[in-house]
Amino acid sequence: MPLYTYRREDGTTFDYRQSFSDAPLTVDPQTGQKVTRIVQAAGVIFKGSGFYVNDSKGARNPASPNNGAKSEAKTDAESAKPAAETSTPAATAAAD
């Protein structure tokens, strides 16, 4: 049976355990004040072989377009190669 949170007219809240099929409370059973049910987010935990703890983190997912670590490494390697190639012809020209 779920636990529902209700807010009284004076702003205080209380929890009340009731069945899914029960109608929402309109009056607090203890004080007699009018109440409204507070909608809260459900706690969801994904379990199973298709879900991982780090699914929401883009940096570790290789299919993620925001995987910046690999693209930066390629950029550094590519920028190092042309620098080495340009220094070789300059060295041979100075040697002549």
Buried (B, 14 or more C-beta within 10 A) or exposed (E): EEEBEBBBEEEEEBEBEEEEEEEEBEEBEEEEEEBEEEEEEEEEEEEEEEEEEEEEEEEEBEEEEEBEEEEEEEEEEEEEEEEEEEEEEEEEEEEE
